[in-house]
Amino acid sequence: MGTHLTKRRAVDLCRVATCLCRPVI
């Protein structure tokens, strides 16, 4: 159960990071 939540959170963080990194590039 914990792994599923962590994976989902990791994807959310990755998406946010990409959104923040995109404008910088």
mmCIF file as gemmi writes it, N, C-alpha and C atoms, coordinates in Angstrom:
data_model
loop_
_atom_site.group_PDB
_atom_site.id
_atom_site.type_symbol
_atom_site.label_atom_id
_atom_site.label_alt_id
_atom_site.label_comp_id
_atom_site.label_asym_id
_atom_site.label_entity_id
_atom_site.label_seq_id
_atom_site.pdbx_PDB_ins_code
_atom_site.Cartn_x
_atom_site.Cartn_y
_atom_site.Cartn_z
_atom_site.occupancy
_atom_site.B_iso_or_equiv
_atom_site.pdbx_formal_charge
_atom_site.auth_seq_id
_atom_site.auth_asym_id
_atom_site.pdbx_PDB_model_num
ATOM 1 N N . MET Axp A 1 ? 0.849 -1.208 0 1 0 ? 1 A 1
ATOM 2 C CA . MET Axp A 1 ? 0 0 0 1 0 ? 1 A 1
ATOM 3 C C . MET Axp A 1 ? 0.883 1.256 0 1 0 ? 1 A 1
ATOM 4 N N . GLY Axp A 2 ? 1.873 1.266 0.867 1 0 ? 2 A 1
ATOM 5 C CA . GLY Axp A 2 ? 2.744 2.444 0.967 1 0 ? 2 A 1
ATOM 6 C C . GLY Axp A 2 ? 3.477 2.715 -0.346 1 0 ? 2 A 1
ATOM 7 N N . THR Axp A 3 ? 3.883 1.619 -1.003 1 0 ? 3 A 1
ATOM 8 C CA . THR Axp A 3 ? 4.621 1.797 -2.257 1 0 ? 3 A 1
ATOM 9 C C . THR Axp A 3 ? 3.744 2.477 -3.297 1 0 ? 3 A 1
ATOM 10 N N . HIS Axp A 4 ? 2.478 2.085 -3.357 1 0 ? 4 A 1
ATOM 11 C CA . HIS Axp A 4 ? 1.575 2.672 -4.364 1 0 ? 4 A 1
ATOM 12 C C . HIS Axp A 4 ? 1.434 4.173 -4.135 1 0 ? 4 A 1
ATOM 13 N N . LEU Axp A 5 ? 1.261 4.551 -2.869 1 0 ? 5 A 1
ATOM 14 C CA . LEU Axp A 5 ? 1.102 5.98 -2.555 1 0 ? 5 A 1
ATOM 15 C C . LEU Axp A 5 ? 2.379 6.736 -2.888 1 0 ? 5 A 1
ATOM 16 N N . THR Axp A 6 ? 3.512 6.136 -2.549 1 0 ? 6 A 1
ATOM 17 C CA . THR Axp A 6 ? 4.791 6.809 -2.805 1 0 ? 6 A 1
ATOM 18 C C . THR Axp A 6 ? 4.996 6.995 -4.304 1 0 ? 6 A 1
ATOM 19 N N . LYS Axp A 7 ? 4.652 5.954 -5.068 1 0 ? 7 A 1
ATOM 20 C CA . LYS Axp A 7 ? 4.838 6.036 -6.524 1 0 ? 7 A 1
ATOM 21 C C . LYS Axp A 7 ? 3.954 7.148 -7.087 1 0 ? 7 A 1
ATOM 22 N N . ARG Axp A 8 ? 2.736 7.213 -6.61 1 0 ? 8 A 1
ATOM 23 C CA . ARG Axp A 8 ? 1.818 8.236 -7.124 1 0 ? 8 A 1
ATOM 24 C C . ARG Axp A 8 ? 2.337 9.624 -6.76 1 0 ? 8 A 1
ATOM 25 N N . ARG Axp A 9 ? 2.837 9.756 -5.547 1 0 ? 9 A 1
ATOM 26 C CA . ARG Axp A 9 ? 3.352 11.059 -5.099 1 0 ? 9 A 1
ATOM 27 C C . ARG Axp A 9 ? 4.594 11.426 -5.913 1 0 ? 9 A 1
ATOM 28 N N . ALA Axp A 10 ? 5.428 10.442 -6.187 1 0 ? 10 A 1
ATOM 29 C CA . ALA Axp A 10 ? 6.658 10.692 -6.956 1 0 ? 10 A 1
ATOM 30 C C . ALA Axp A 10 ? 6.3 11.213 -8.346 1 0 ? 10 A 1
ATOM 31 N N . VAL Axp A 11 ? 5.266 10.618 -8.947 1 0 ? 11 A 1
ATOM 32 C CA . VAL Axp A 11 ? 4.85 11.061 -10.29 1 0 ? 11 A 1
ATOM 33 C C . VAL Axp A 11 ? 4.364 12.501 -10.215 1 0 ? 11 A 1
ATOM 34 N N . ASP Axp A 12 ? 3.601 12.815 -9.166 1 0 ? 12 A 1
ATOM 35 C CA . ASP Axp A 12 ? 3.093 14.192 -9.014 1 0 ? 12 A 1
ATOM 36 C C . ASP Axp A 12 ? 4.257 15.167 -8.871 1 0 ? 12 A 1
ATOM 37 N N . LEU Axp A 13 ? 5.252 14.776 -8.059 1 0 ? 13 A 1
ATOM 38 C CA . LEU Axp A 13 ? 6.404 15.658 -7.84 1 0 ? 13 A 1
ATOM 39 C C . LEU Axp A 13 ? 7.194 15.821 -9.134 1 0 ? 13 A 1
ATOM 40 N N . CYS Axp A 14 ? 7.305 14.721 -9.891 1 0 ? 14 A 1
ATOM 41 C CA . CYS Axp A 14 ? 8.049 14.781 -11.158 1 0 ? 14 A 1
ATOM 42 C C . CYS Axp A 14 ? 7.332 15.72 -12.126 1 0 ? 14 A 1
ATOM 43 N N . ARG Axp A 15 ? 6.023 15.635 -12.131 1 0 ? 15 A 1
ATOM 44 C CA . ARG Axp A 15 ? 5.241 16.487 -13.039 1 0 ? 15 A 1
ATOM 45 C C . ARG Axp A 15 ? 5.415 17.953 -12.656 1 0 ? 15 A 1
ATOM 46 N N . VAL Axp A 16 ? 5.351 18.231 -11.372 1 0 ? 16 A 1
ATOM 47 C CA . VAL Axp A 16 ? 5.504 19.619 -10.908 1 0 ? 16 A 1
ATOM 48 C C . VAL Axp A 16 ? 6.91 20.119 -11.235 1 0 ? 16 A 1
ATOM 49 N N . ALA Axp A 17 ? 7.905 19.263 -11.015 1 0 ? 17 A 1
ATOM 50 C CA . ALA Axp A 17 ? 9.293 19.656 -11.289 1 0 ? 17 A 1
ATOM 51 C C . ALA Axp A 17 ? 9.454 19.987 -12.771 1 0 ? 17 A 1
ATOM 52 N N . THR Axp A 18 ? 8.842 19.18 -13.629 1 0 ? 18 A 1
ATOM 53 C CA . THR Axp A 18 ? 8.936 19.427 -15.075 1 0 ? 18 A 1
ATOM 54 C C . THR Axp A 18 ? 8.281 20.755 -15.416 1 0 ? 18 A 1
ATOM 55 N N . CYS Axp A 19 ? 7.142 21.029 -14.794 1 0 ? 19 A 1
ATOM 56 C CA . CYS Axp A 19 ? 6.421 22.287 -15.065 1 0 ? 19 A 1
ATOM 57 C C . CYS Axp A 19 ? 7.294 23.475 -14.646 1 0 ? 19 A 1
ATOM 58 N N . LEU Axp A 20 ? 7.981 23.342 -13.51 1 0 ? 20 A 1
ATOM 59 C CA . LEU Axp A 20 ? 8.82 24.44 -13.013 1 0 ? 20 A 1
ATOM 60 C C . LEU Axp A 20 ? 10.092 24.56 -13.84 1 0 ? 20 A 1
ATOM 61 N N . CYS Axp A 21 ? 10.592 23.418 -14.317 1 0 ? 21 A 1
ATOM 62 C CA . CYS Axp A 21 ? 11.841 23.432 -15.096 1 0 ? 21 A 1
ATOM 63 C C . CYS Axp A 21 ? 11.583 23.899 -16.527 1 0 ? 21 A 1
ATOM 64 N N . ARG Axp A 22 ? 10.435 23.608 -17.05 1 0 ? 22 A 1
ATOM 65 C CA . ARG Axp A 22 ? 10.114 23.966 -18.442 1 0 ? 22 A 1
ATOM 66 C C . ARG Axp A 22 ? 10.308 25.46 -18.708 1 0 ? 22 A 1
ATOM 67 N N . PRO Axp A 23 ? 9.678 26.344 -17.955 1 0 ? 23 A 1
ATOM 68 C CA . PRO Axp A 23 ? 9.828 27.782 -18.202 1 0 ? 23 A 1
ATOM 69 C C . PRO Axp A 23 ? 11.279 28.259 -18.055 1 0 ? 23 A 1
ATOM 70 N N . VAL Axp A 24 ? 12.048 27.585 -17.197 1 0 ? 24 A 1
ATOM 71 C CA . VAL Axp A 24 ? 13.438 27.997 -16.973 1 0 ? 24 A 1
ATOM 72 C C . VAL Axp A 24 ? 14.264 27.748 -18.232 1 0 ? 24 A 1
ATOM 73 N N . ILE Axp A 25 ? 13.987 26.627 -18.904 1 0 ? 25 A 1
ATOM 74 C CA . ILE Axp A 25 ? 14.775 26.26 -20.095 1 0 ? 25 A 1
ATOM 75 C C . ILE Axp A 25 ? 14.489 27.244 -21.236 1 0 ? 25 A 1
